[in-house]
Amino acid sequence: MKSGHCALIIEDEEETSLDLEQILNSLDCYSVRVTNVEDATRELETRSFCLVLLDLEIKSEPDSIKGHLENGKALLRKIRQMHFEHIGLRFWLPVLVISGFAHERDEALDLMKDGATDVIEKPIDGKVSQAIRKAFAESRRVTHDLCQNHLVVPRDNFKEKVVVTISGERAKRRTTIRLGSQPVTLTAGSLRVLLHLLLSHLQNKPVHKTDLGANHDQGFKGISILRGELKQVLGDTDIIENHYHGNYGLLSSVAIGEIAFEELLKLDDARISSLVEKIRKEPRFQEKSEGNSQKFPSQRRRR
C-alpha cells in the first residue's frame, strides 16, 4: 500500500529525473517532475509536497537553453521562504540537493544555512533512498498520514521575540544555530561570542570585550562579525545591545531554547567547551530546562 507521500523532482536531465522517479516509486512515493524554476514555483504554489529533490544547476524557464547554479540557489531560498516550519530542529519539508559536480557540492554545503536538508552526489544510487528515508524519519513523517497532522505556524516576529536554539549540526567548518525557525551557520569565532552572550544573558549582566578576546585598548570586531552573520535571518532586527565602555549583552526579547551540549563538546574547542559547561551549570538555565519560561529579564548595566 502506498504511503501517499508526494515529492517534487526539480531536475533538467531527463535520465536522472526518471531514475529519481523510480527510486521514489520503490519507496511508495509518487512524484511530479519539472525541469526549471518557473514550473517548480508554480507547482509549489498550487499543491502540497512532502519532499523536494533539487538539482542546483537548473534552467530558469522551460525554453531556457542552459541551467545555472544561481537558479537552484535562488529557488532553494524561495522554497525556504515558503516552507519554513520546523519539527523540532528539522524542517518539516525536507529539501535534498542533488549535486553533479564538486563545485556544486561546495555551493550546496554552503547553502545548508539556507535550508538544504542534505546533499546527495551524482551518480545517484542507494544514497538517495537512504537520504529520503532519513529525511522523513527526522521530520517525524514516516507515513503520509502523519503529514496530515502538520500545522502551519506563523512566521517569526523577531521584533517581539527571538528564540536562540543551538543544534550543534555542522556545515563544513560552521555550526548551525536557529533564530526562531530560521537556520544560521556560524564560524567558531562567532559561536564563541554568541555563547558568551548567552551566558551573560543567563547571569543577568553584560559581558566585557576583554572576556570576548579583545584588549582594553582596542575595538572588538567579533560583535560586528556575529551581527553580520545573524543579519541574513534577522534583517534589520538587532538582538545585541551595546552597553558602552566595551560591554555587550542580548536584548530582553531574546529567549534561550534547546542547546545540544554534547554535540558542541565534540567540536574539540577548549573555549567553546568551557562556555558550554558554564551554561549547562547555570542555575537559571537548569530552571528553564525544567519547564520554566524561556524569556529572561533585561540585563543590568555594568556601572
HELIX and SHEET records of a PDB file:
HELIX    1   1 GLU A   14  SER A   26  1                                  13    
HELIX    2   2 VAL A   37  THR A   46  1                                  10    
HELIX    3   3 LEU A   69  MET A   82  1                                  14    
HELIX    4   4 ALA A  102  ASP A  110  1                                   9    
HELIX    5   5 LEU A  111  ASP A  114  5                                   4    
HELIX    6   6 GLY A  126  GLU A  138  1                                  13    
HELIX    7   7 HIS A  144  ASN A  149  5                                   6    
HELIX    8   8 ALA A  188  GLN A  203  1                                  16    
HELIX    9   9 LYS A  221  LEU A  234  1                                  14    
HELIX   10  10 PHE A  261  LEU A  265  1                                   5    
HELIX   11  11 ALA A  270  LYS A  281  1                                  12    
HELIX   12  12 PRO A  283  SER A  289  1                                   7    
SHEET    1   A 5 TYR A  30  VAL A  34  0                                        
SHEET    2   A 5 CYS A   6  ILE A  10  1                                        
SHEET    3   A 5 LEU A  51  ASP A  55  1                                        
SHEET    4   A 5 VAL A  95  SER A  99  1                                        
SHEET    5   A 5 ASP A 118  GLU A 121  1                                        
SHEET    1   B 2 HIS A  86  ILE A  87  0                                        
SHEET    2   B 2 ARG A  90  PHE A  91 -1                                        
SHEET    1   C 4 GLN A 182  LEU A 186  0                                        
SHEET    2   C 4 ARG A 174  LEU A 179 -1                                        
SHEET    3   C 4 VAL A 162  ALA A 171 -1                                        
SHEET    4   C 4 VAL A 254  ILE A 259  1                                        
SHEET    1   D 3 VAL A 207  HIS A 208  0                                        
SHEET    2   D 3 ASN A 247  LEU A 250 -1                                        
SHEET    3   D 3 ILE A 240  TYR A 244 -1                                        
END                                                                             
